[in-house]
Amino acid sequence: MLTSNRRITKRGTVSCERCKLRKTKCDRQLPACQRCEQAQVGCEYTSRRKPGFPAGQRQLLEEKIEQLEAELQAAHADPVGSTLAEPVTEAVPQLSESESLFAAPLLPQGAALTTFERTRKIRERPPPIDLVLSLSSLYFRHIHPWIPFLDVQRVYSDMGSMDEPSLLYYALFGASLPFSFDSRLDQASSDAFWKYSKRKIFVDVLEEPSYKSPEVLTVLILDLSGMTHGPQVWSPLAVATKLAIQLRDTNGLVFRTSAGPGASLPLSKADRIFRQRLFWAIYSLDCYISITTNHISSMSDAHIHHFMPCRQQTWREDPSQGVEIALTPIFVFSHKLELLDLSRKVHMLGVDYMTLQDDQESLNSWLDQFKRISTELSAWMHCLPSSLLWQDTIQKDLSNSVQSAFIMLHGYYHALVIYLNCLVAAPAHGALQSEAHSQTVRQSQDNCLRSIESLAQLVTKAAAQVSDKLGWPFAWSVWVAARYVTIHRYTTGKFEPQMRTWFFLFLNLLDKMGAIWQISRKYTRLLNQAISELDKGIPTGQCGIIQPMTDLRFSTSQLEDLSRPDPMLHGMANQQEPTSIYESEDSMVLERSDDFSGAFLNDLCFDLPRQTSENWFHMPLFPSSGYQQYHLSGAD
């Protein structure tokens, strides 16, 4: 006799959706298969797919048709666009075979689309679950070693116990796209998946904040900062720094772990440690990004001091007598944080440099700070443990993860030395160019050259071997050195053989890292444009990239903005009748003190940099997967 809960096999159908996603055998029984019933989740069957286009093929064709129609419509609407088919005239000087790799012809400006238009045309799609999980593991191979704040065991243990990826996995997925060679990640799919992941994170994180919110945002900021130094990354960074304040224990209250069940469980010792590490990860990103801008950090000293007493214990423990500390990425990062403390000071000095007055009192005060920070940088290097000194470590058999963290530590130190000393070595203020400060200027120039030489050795001996495991802050370090070489050539009119060798060594590495970090490709393009202008000269009355690049009051983020088809910074429409929001004369003087250059006064200043074929608007909008990079290079 049959019971009322008799199970019926559904013949002539495929497995249920959950079993298909997990690629497990399904018994195809109704109302639920055995696996779904044991997991106590819904079991859903769909009908067999009808013959026709493969999954996603129809949408891909529609997107290509829409793109072609948009380009055709833009060409008809803009007469300049009709010249795209005409031969491109020579725009760069004849370079040697090793240098011609980086040369870029000029294209008309009319072909550009704004960020909003490009983003709007992408139809977001959720990535397959198995793809999300597989790419998440790549994060721990390529990115985690140089910013090791996540609890690896927790992340991996959660992988096998979820039906729907959490926000953290979507963030890890987006950050790991450039390292994946999965054939499903063509340009259309990568853009669609990344757009879905980013927007899902933005909405869910802001709706129900918890400990997981800054954790997810930190990974997303890592991803975004590898593409731009502009407002697209400033906004999530501002939210993350605000949420980071809630990571501390205030009057016995702590930020809930998540918005889901179990959020009120007591914190273990490991939980407290990783909350501390999360704060310092946000701190490090704030330092990395702030120094590329002329903005003051939104993270106050008071909040930092709250976490400071436990920092040493959070990242490394004091060794027992006679026991040597293991050289791990976490140990290296603990010393990187000390260097980032100095980075904040260097950045603030650079911000003060922008509004520095030419009176002797202001100048002497600024120079005193400059010398004090320079001394602190030297002291940091001299106090490094012997295991972290370059001469001692280069002979050791280091793992790739430790080596990448080690290279980034030394690279960032030399970049800070160059960044700091360059303010005096290539002064934009007339007072610093006087004979009274000539000795300080020469000493700063020597400091820059020594650090550039050390950075060149670092790139030659080690960096090229692990370039896929170096983060974009190392690309910034190389960019700072290459920018100074450009300034040196511009101010002296000489391009010595040693300087030339260093410049193209740095340019080659930036180009290589551009396959992973889009910001590195922008550095390469800016340097290409600058060296091209120096080789052929700038026409009279025309502004190029070389003038703002050689003026250190222009931050890296401003130089990046110069290249956009829709720049956010523009010159004032009417300079003859300036307006002010202030009524006080003193406030108006302060407002005008930031007007240090005429490079933004005319949009013509933006024309030349925005015309290169390897330009921002010809780059992929979102990160390119390793699969795309492989096929674009013709390796197949």
C-alpha positions in Angstrom: 0.0 0.0 0.0 1.4 3.4 -1.0 1.8 6.1 1.6 0.6 9.7 1.1 4.2 11.1 0.9 5.2 8.8 -1.9 8.2 10.1 -3.9 7.7 10.2 -7.7 10.6 10.2 -10.2 10.2 12.8 -12.8 11.1 11.0 -16.0 12.3 12.7 -19.1 13.8 15.7 -17.4 17.2 17.1 -16.5 18.6 17.4 -13.0 17.3 20.1 -10.6 18.9 23.5 -10.7 20.9 23.2 -7.5 22.4 19.8 -8.6 23.3 21.3 -12.0 25.1 24.2 -10.4 27.0 22.0 -8.0 27.6 19.4 -10.8 26.4 16.5 -8.7 24.2 13.6 -9.6 20.5 14.2 -9.1 17.9 11.4 -8.5 15.2 13.7 -10.2 12.5 12.8 -7.7 9.5 14.9 -6.8 8.6 17.0 -4.9 12.3 17.3 -4.1 15.4 15.4 -4.9 17.3 13.6 -2.1 20.2 16.1 -2.0 17.9 19.2 -1.7 15.7 17.5 0.8 18.7 16.7 3.1 19.9 20.3 2.7 16.4 21.6 3.5 16.4 23.9 0.5 14.0 24.5 -2.3 14.3 22.1 -5.2 13.4 23.5 -8.6 13.2 21.8 -12.0 13.2 23.6 -15.3 12.2 22.3 -18.7 14.8 21.2 -21.2 16.4 24.0 -23.2 14.9 24.3 -26.6 17.2 24.0 -29.6 18.7 27.3 -30.8 21.4 29.7 -29.7 23.7 28.5 -26.9 23.1 30.2 -23.5 24.1 33.8 -23.6 24.9 33.9 -27.4 21.8 35.8 -28.3 22.4 38.4 -25.7 26.0 38.7 -26.9 24.9 39.3 -30.5 22.4 41.9 -29.4 25.0 43.7 -27.4 27.4 43.7 -30.4 24.6 45.1 -32.7 23.8 47.8 -30.2 27.4 48.8 -29.9 27.8 49.0 -33.7 24.7 51.0 -34.0 25.9 53.4 -31.3 29.2 53.9 -33.0 27.6 54.4 -36.4 25.2 57.0 -34.9 28.1 58.8 -33.1 30.0 58.9 -36.4 27.1 60.5 -38.2 26.4 63.0 -35.4 30.1 64.1 -35.1 31.8 65.2 -38.3 35.2 64.6 -36.7 34.3 61.0 -36.2 34.1 60.5 -39.9 37.8 60.9 -40.2 38.4 57.7 -38.4 38.9 55.8 -41.6 41.5 58.3 -42.8 45.2 57.4 -42.5 46.7 58.4 -39.1 49.5 60.9 -39.5 52.8 60.3 -37.6 52.5 61.7 -34.1 55.5 60.4 -32.3 59.2 60.6 -33.1 61.2 57.8 -34.4 62.4 55.7 -31.5 64.7 52.7 -31.2 63.4 49.2 -31.4 63.2 48.8 -27.6 61.5 52.2 -27.3 59.0 51.8 -30.1 57.0 49.3 -28.0 55.5 52.3 -26.1 54.9 54.7 -29.0 51.2 55.5 -29.6 49.6 57.3 -32.6 47.1 60.1 -32.2 43.4 59.6 -33.0 40.5 62.2 -33.2 38.9 63.2 -30.0 35.4 62.7 -31.4 35.5 58.9 -30.9 35.3 59.2 -27.1 32.3 58.1 -25.0 31.9 59.3 -21.4 32.0 56.9 -18.5 28.3 57.1 -17.9 27.5 56.2 -21.5 29.8 53.3 -21.6 28.6 51.9 -18.3 24.9 52.3 -19.2 25.4 50.1 -22.3 26.5 47.1 -20.2 23.8 44.7 -19.2 24.7 43.4 -15.8 24.5 39.7 -15.2 25.2 37.6 -12.1 28.4 35.4 -12.6 28.1 31.7 -12.3 28.6 30.5 -8.8 31.4 28.1 -9.6 33.3 30.9 -11.4 32.9 33.2 -8.3 34.3 30.6 -6.0 37.2 29.6 -8.3 38.3 33.2 -8.8 38.1 33.9 -5.1 40.9 31.5 -4.6 43.1 33.5 -7.0 42.8 36.5 -4.7 44.8 34.7 -2.0 47.6 33.8 -4.5 48.1 37.3 -6.1 46.7 40.0 -3.8 46.5 38.7 -0.2 50.3 38.4 0.2 50.8 42.2 0.1 47.7 43.1 2.2 47.0 40.1 4.4 44.0 41.1 6.4 41.5 38.4 5.6 41.0 35.3 7.7 41.9 32.7 5.1 40.6 29.7 7.0 37.2 31.3 7.5 36.9 32.3 3.8 37.8 28.8 2.6 35.6 27.0 5.1 32.6 29.1 4.0 33.1 28.1 0.4 31.6 24.7 0.8 28.7 25.7 2.9 26.8 28.2 0.8 24.2 28.1 -1.9 24.6 31.7 -2.8 27.9 33.6 -2.7 28.2 36.2 0.0 29.2 39.8 -0.8 32.8 39.1 0.1 33.0 36.5 -2.6 31.6 38.9 -5.2 34.3 41.4 -4.2 37.0 38.8 -4.3 35.7 37.7 -7.7 35.9 41.3 -9.1 39.4 41.8 -7.8 40.7 38.5 -9.2 39.3 38.9 -12.8 42.7 40.0 -14.3 44.3 36.8 -13.0 41.8 34.3 -14.5 42.1 32.5 -17.8 38.6 31.1 -17.8 37.2 31.1 -21.3 33.9 32.4 -20.1 35.5 35.7 -19.2 35.4 37.4 -22.6 35.1 41.2 -22.6 31.3 41.3 -22.7 30.8 38.7 -19.9 33.6 40.2 -17.7 32.0 43.7 -17.9 28.5 42.3 -17.2 29.7 40.2 -14.3 31.8 42.9 -12.8 29.1 45.5 -13.0 26.6 43.2 -11.3 29.1 42.4 -8.5 30.0 46.1 -7.9 26.5 47.4 -7.8 25.3 44.5 -5.6 28.0 45.4 -3.1 27.3 49.1 -3.1 23.5 48.6 -2.4 23.7 45.8 0.1 26.7 47.2 2.1 25.0 50.5 2.6 21.6 49.1 3.5 22.6 46.9 6.4 26.1 47.9 7.8 28.0 45.4 9.8 31.5 44.1 10.3 31.3 42.5 6.9 30.5 45.8 5.3 34.0 47.4 5.7 35.5 44.0 5.0 33.8 43.8 1.6 34.4 47.4 0.8 38.1 47.0 1.5 38.4 44.3 -1.2 36.3 46.5 -3.6 38.5 49.5 -2.9 41.5 47.3 -3.7 39.9 46.6 -7.0 38.8 50.1 -7.9 42.1 51.7 -6.8 43.9 49.5 -9.3 41.8 51.2 -12.1 41.6 54.9 -11.0 42.8 57.4 -8.4 39.7 59.6 -9.0 36.3 60.0 -7.3 35.2 56.5 -8.3 37.4 55.2 -5.5 37.2 58.2 -3.2 33.5 57.5 -2.4 33.8 53.9 -1.2 37.0 54.8 0.6 35.1 57.5 2.5 32.4 55.0 3.5 35.0 52.4 4.5 37.0 54.9 6.7 33.8 55.9 8.4 32.7 52.3 9.1 36.2 51.5 10.3 35.7 53.7 13.3 33.0 51.2 14.4 35.5 48.4 14.5 36.7 49.5 17.9 35.3 48.4 21.3 33.4 51.5 22.6 32.0 51.2 26.1 31.5 47.5 25.7 29.7 47.8 22.4 31.0 46.2 19.2 29.9 46.3 15.6 27.7 43.3 14.8 29.4 40.6 12.7 26.8 40.5 10.0 23.2 41.4 9.2 22.2 37.7 9.4 21.5 35.3 12.2 24.3 34.8 14.8 25.4 38.4 14.6 25.2 38.8 18.3 27.5 35.9 19.2 30.4 36.9 21.5 33.7 37.6 19.7 36.6 35.2 20.0 40.2 36.3 20.3 40.7 35.5 16.6 37.7 37.7 15.7 39.1 40.6 17.6 42.5 40.2 15.9 41.0 40.2 12.4 38.8 43.2 13.3 42.0 45.0 14.2 43.7 43.9 11.0 40.7 45.1 9.0 41.1 48.6 10.4 44.8 48.6 9.4 44.0 47.3 6.0 41.6 50.3 5.5 44.3 52.6 6.9 46.9 51.3 4.4 44.5 51.8 1.5 43.7 55.3 2.7 47.5 56.1 2.8 48.1 54.5 -0.7 45.2 56.5 -2.3 45.6 59.8 -0.4 49.2 60.3 -1.5 48.1 60.2 -5.2 45.8 63.2 -4.6 46.0 66.7 -3.1 43.3 65.9 -0.5 43.8 65.5 3.2 42.9 62.1 4.5 39.5 61.7 6.1 40.9 59.3 8.7 41.7 61.4 11.8 44.7 60.9 14.1 42.4 60.3 17.0 40.8 57.2 15.5 44.2 55.9 14.5 45.6 56.3 18.0 42.8 54.2 19.4 44.1 51.2 17.5 47.8 52.0 17.8 48.6 50.4 21.2 47.5 46.9 19.9 49.1 47.2 16.4 52.3 45.4 17.2 50.5 42.5 18.9 47.9 42.3 16.1 50.5 41.8 13.3 53.5 40.2 15.1 54.3 38.8 18.5 57.5 39.3 20.3 59.7 36.2 19.8 61.0 34.1 22.6 64.6 34.3 23.6 66.7 33.0 20.8 63.8 32.3 18.4 63.9 34.1 15.1 60.7 35.6 13.7 59.5 33.8 10.6 59.6 35.9 7.5 56.0 35.9 6.4 53.8 38.4 4.4 52.1 39.4 7.7 55.5 40.2 9.3 56.5 42.2 6.3 53.2 44.1 6.3 53.7 45.0 10.0 56.7 47.0 9.0 54.9 48.4 6.0 52.5 50.0 8.4 55.3 51.9 10.0 56.3 53.1 6.6 52.7 54.2 5.9 52.8 56.3 9.1 55.6 58.2 7.4 53.6 58.2 4.1 50.9 60.3 5.9 53.5 62.8 6.9 55.0 63.0 3.5 51.6 63.5 1.9 50.6 66.3 4.3 53.9 68.0 3.5 53.0 67.8 -0.2 49.6 69.3 0.5 51.2 72.2 2.3 53.6 72.6 -0.6 50.7 73.4 -2.9 49.8 76.5 -0.9 53.3 77.4 0.3 53.9 81.1 0.5 57.2 82.7 -0.7 57.8 84.6 2.5 60.9 83.5 4.5 59.0 82.5 7.6 56.6 80.1 5.8 59.5 78.6 3.8 61.7 78.0 6.8 58.9 76.3 8.7 58.2 74.1 5.7 61.9 73.2 5.2 62.2 72.3 8.9 59.3 69.8 8.4 60.9 68.5 5.3 64.2 67.8 7.0 62.6 66.2 10.0 60.5 63.8 7.8 63.6 63.0 5.7 65.5 62.1 8.8 62.6 59.8 10.0 62.6 58.0 6.7 66.3 57.3 6.9 65.9 56.1 10.5 63.1 53.7 9.5 65.4 52.0 7.0 68.3 51.8 9.5 66.0 50.2 12.1 64.7 47.4 9.8 65.4 43.9 11.1 68.3 42.2 9.3 65.9 39.7 7.7 64.2 42.6 5.9 67.4 44.2 4.5 67.7 43.9 0.8 71.4 42.8 0.8 70.6 40.0 3.3 67.4 38.8 1.8 68.2 38.7 -1.9 70.4 35.7 -1.4 67.7 33.7 0.5 65.3 31.3 -1.1 62.0 33.3 -0.6 58.6 32.1 -1.6 56.8 34.2 -4.2 54.3 35.6 -1.7 57.0 36.8 0.7 59.2 38.1 -2.1 56.3 40.2 -3.5 55.6 41.7 -0.1 59.3 42.3 0.4 59.7 44.0 -3.0 56.7 46.3 -2.4 58.1 47.3 1.0 61.4 48.5 -0.4 59.8 49.9 -3.5 57.5 52.1 -1.5 60.3 53.3 0.7 62.3 54.5 -2.3 59.2 56.1 -3.8 58.6 58.1 -0.6 62.2 59.3 -0.7 61.9 60.4 -4.3 58.4 61.9 -3.7 59.7 63.9 -0.7 63.0 65.0 -2.1 61.6 65.9 -5.5 59.6 68.7 -3.9 63.0 70.4 -3.3 65.0 68.9 -6.1 62.7 70.3 -8.7 61.1 73.2 -6.9 58.0 75.0 -8.3 58.3 77.9 -5.8 60.7 80.7 -6.7 62.0 81.0 -3.1 63.4 77.5 -3.2 65.3 78.3 -6.4 67.4 81.0 -4.7 71.1 80.5 -4.1 70.5 80.4 -0.4 68.9 76.9 -0.8 71.2 75.6 -3.5 72.9 73.1 -1.2 69.6 71.7 0.0 68.5 71.4 -3.6 71.6 69.5 -4.7 71.4 67.1 -1.7 67.7 66.4 -2.5 68.7 65.7 -6.2 71.3 63.2 -5.0 68.8 61.5 -2.7 66.4 61.1 -5.6 69.1 59.6 -7.9 70.2 57.1 -5.3 66.7 55.9 -4.7 66.0 55.7 -8.4 69.1 53.6 -8.9 68.0 51.3 -6.0 64.5 51.0 -7.4 66.0 50.1 -10.8 68.1 47.3 -9.2 64.9 46.1 -7.5 63.0 46.0 -10.8 65.9 44.3 -12.6 66.7 41.6 -10.1 63.3 40.7 -8.7 60.2 42.6 -9.6 59.9 41.4 -13.2 59.8 37.8 -12.0 56.8 38.3 -9.7 55.0 41.1 -11.5 51.7 39.3 -11.3 51.9 39.3 -7.5 52.8 43.0 -7.1 50.0 45.4 -6.2 49.4 48.7 -7.9 51.2 50.6 -5.1 54.4 49.2 -6.6 53.4 50.5 -10.0 52.9 53.9 -8.3 56.4 53.6 -6.8 57.8 53.0 -10.3 55.7 55.9 -11.7 57.1 58.3 -9.1 60.7 57.4 -10.2 59.9 57.6 -13.9 58.2 61.0 -13.4 61.3 62.4 -11.7 63.4 61.2 -14.6 61.0 63.1 -16.9 61.3 66.2 -14.8 65.1 65.9 -14.8 65.2 65.8 -18.6 62.7 68.7 -18.9 64.6 71.0 -16.5 68.2 70.1 -17.6 67.5 69.5 -21.3 69.6 66.3 -21.1 68.7 62.6 -21.3 71.8 60.8 -20.2 72.3 57.2 -21.1 71.8 56.0 -17.5 68.6 58.1 -17.2 67.3 56.7 -20.5 68.0 53.1 -19.4 66.2 53.7 -16.1 63.2 55.4 -17.8 62.6 52.6 -20.2 63.2 49.9 -17.6 60.4 51.5 -15.5 58.2 51.9 -18.5 58.6 48.3 -19.5 57.5 47.1 -16.1 54.6 49.5 -16.0 53.5 48.2 -19.3 53.7 44.6 -18.1 51.8 45.4 -14.9 49.2 47.2 -17.0 47.8 43.8 -18.0 46.6 43.4 -14.3 46.3 47.0 -13.0 44.6 49.4 -15.3 46.2 52.4 -13.5 49.6 51.1 -14.4 48.6 51.3 -18.1 47.5 55.0 -17.5 50.9 55.7 -16.0 52.5 54.2 -19.1 50.4 56.4 -21.4 51.1 59.6 -19.5 54.9 58.8 -19.6 54.7 58.0 -23.3 53.0 61.3 -24.1 55.5 63.2 -22.0 58.6 61.7 -23.6 57.0 62.2 -27.0 56.5 65.9 -26.3 60.1 66.2 -25.1 61.4 64.5 -28.2 59.6 66.6 -30.7 58.9 69.7 -28.7 55.6 71.3 -27.9 54.1 73.7 -30.5 53.9 77.4 -29.3 50.7 78.2 -27.5 49.7 74.6 -27.1 49.5 72.9 -23.7 50.6 69.3 -23.4 51.0 66.8 -20.6 54.6 67.8 -19.9 53.9 71.1 -18.2 51.6 69.7 -15.5 53.7 66.5 -15.2 56.8 68.5 -14.3 54.9 70.7 -11.8 54.8 68.6 -8.6 51.8 70.6 -7.4 49.8 68.5 -9.8 48.9 65.3 -8.1 48.8 61.9 -9.8 45.0 61.9 -9.7 44.9 65.3 -11.5 47.2 64.0 -14.2 45.0 61.0 -14.7 42.0 63.3 -15.0 43.7 65.2 -17.8 43.5 62.1 -19.9 39.7 61.5 -19.5 37.3 62.3 -22.3 35.0 63.7 -19.5 37.4 65.3 -17.1 36.0 66.4 -13.8 38.3 69.4 -13.4 37.9 72.4 -15.8 39.2 75.9 -16.0 37.0 78.7 -14.9 34.8 80.1 -17.7 35.7 83.8 -17.1 39.1 84.4 -15.6 38.8 88.2 -15.9 36.0 88.4 -13.4 36.6 85.8 -10.8 33.9 85.1 -8.3 34.1 83.9 -4.8 31.7 82.4 -2.3 33.4 84.2 0.5 32.7 87.8 1.7 35.9 88.0 3.8 38.9 89.3 1.9 41.2 87.0 4.0 39.1 84.0 2.9 39.3 85.1 -0.7 43.1 85.3 -0.5 43.2 81.8 0.9 40.9 80.6 -1.9 43.1 82.2 -4.6 46.3 80.7 -3.1 45.4 77.3 -4.5 45.3 78.7 -8.1 48.9 77.7 -8.8 48.8 77.0 -12.5 47.1 78.1 -15.7 47.1 74.6 -17.1 43.4 74.1 -16.3 42.3 77.5 -17.7 41.6 76.2 -21.2 40.1 72.9 -22.3 42.6 72.9 -25.2 45.1 71.8 -22.6 43.3 68.5 -22.5 43.2 67.8 -26.2 46.6 66.3 -26.8 46.7 63.7 -24.0 43.2 62.5 -24.8 44.0 61.6 -28.4 46.3 58.6 -28.0 45.0 55.3 -29.3 45.9 53.6 -26.0 43.8 56.1 -24.2 41.5 55.8 -21.3 38.4 55.5 -23.5 40.0 52.9 -25.7 40.9 50.8 -22.6 38.5 48.2 -21.2 36.0 49.9 -19.0 36.3 47.3 -16.3 39.2 44.9 -15.5 40.3 42.7 -18.3 40.5 39.0 -17.5 43.7 37.0 -18.0 41.8 35.1 -20.7 41.3 38.4 -22.7 44.9 39.4 -22.2 46.2 36.1 -23.4 44.2 36.3 -26.7 44.9 40.0 -27.2 48.6 39.3 -27.1 48.2 36.7 -29.9 49.4 33.9 -27.6 46.9 31.5 -29.0 
